[in-house]
């Protein structure tokens, strides 16, 4: 049996009682925190579940098949930051497990996709979620910008998920570089964005103009950005609190 368990979006205390009980049943417990950087205290979590945790990197999860090999032999838990199935990596793991005849149980947890409602923006008014990668030499994808524009054209908000290690400040710089590159006009200087940081802990939410936001210090990662679409007066009133 493979237990795919979300640890929530802040620290080890977000792990559900159901998740703790599942870990205690397992011969081996693995974890990855590269898809969702959370502030998990591994020794503390090990005391909670009474098991040793092996933290895996991307290659070990996606290429080496360590988790599935363990699940073939006995009950195995795989802990992931955020919700259990927020990342494509994890849905692929479930698919491969089922093809191999391994039973899978998913235990869900808090996620940025629901926690973003702490901004006061209505979840059903969000459009396509957009990932923003770091530009590299010969690689500067424009899809994030065009997807944001498509959402705005429909009056929808955009949740912008930032690359591993990316600050909101750097993300804003990249958005402005894309604006210049594509000769667009969706981020004039008076454009207001929402920046959220370490939601679920000491949540930080700031709503201000691009010029002001890019100079702010948002503290510890992870950071995310929302590009608001057409807002209901209730949403506008709520955002003014930040």
Secondary structure by P-SEA (a helix, b strand, c coil): ccccccccccccccccaaaaaaaaaccbbbbbccccccccaaaaaaaaacbbbbbbccccccccaaaaaaaaacbbbbbbcccccccaaaaaaaaaaaaacbbbbbbbcccccccccccccccccccbbbbbcccccccccaaaaaaaaaaaaacbbbbccccccccaaaaaaaaaaaaaaaccccccccbbbbbbccccccbbbbbccaaaaaacccccccbbbbbcccccaaaaaaaacc
